[in-house]
């Protein structure tokens, strides 16, 4: 019997909850600074972190004085997020929630952010529209996710599905911007960068062989078909996540 996509996400992130939360990559200083700059919060602002995972972005925003609510589908991730907030002495509300059905009134938040989640969404436009609904008219919506080059999108998705069965498809930056246009949003900031990682940090040992073979083949070909700039390093195979930050505001019309 086939399982639902939500169940697949919960299974994957329950299995990875503790290691995912502890991965230094997710709190890397430069990318976190870029995330905070894009969110541009001030004390007292109401912020919703959709698919908040282990609460890393939520806590960083709360440390700047924002009133933060974090939602995630996976209970194990909410547990990790609450632990992180407690460790840092921060007051953050974390609850289980579905990104496609946010239990808040229209315009309830000054900022609505999601990081590294859209490639898990089967219908990302529906999620963005729901995020826009709960954002105030003068607020910001911020989406941060992997955005492969169009020529590498198929190869990127192939690699990611081997690593994470809850992956659907990583949108290109142009496709992500097109979602915003369809949702009636106005882009105010677009920024791209690459985040270096190691294969051994990103995949379970039992899933490693097939990915190592794929990356090794890509390195040997010299074509970068995966769009991840894979390379051999002393501590294993290295590669880059191609990340984009897109910030929108609502179209008042």
Secondary structure, 3 states (H helix, E strand, C coil): CCCCHHHHHHHHHHHCHHHHHHCHHHHCHHHHHHHHHHHCCCCCCEEEEECCCCCHHHHHHHCCCCEEEEEECCHHHHHHHHHHHHHHCCCCEEEECECCECCCCCCCEEEEEEECCHHHCCCHHHHHHHHHHCEEEEEEEEEEEECCCHHHHHHHHHHHHHHCCCCCCCCCHHHHHHHHHHCCEEEEEEEEEEEEEEHHHHCCHHHHHHHHHHHHHHHHHCCCCCCCCCEEECCEEEEEEEEEEEEEEECCC
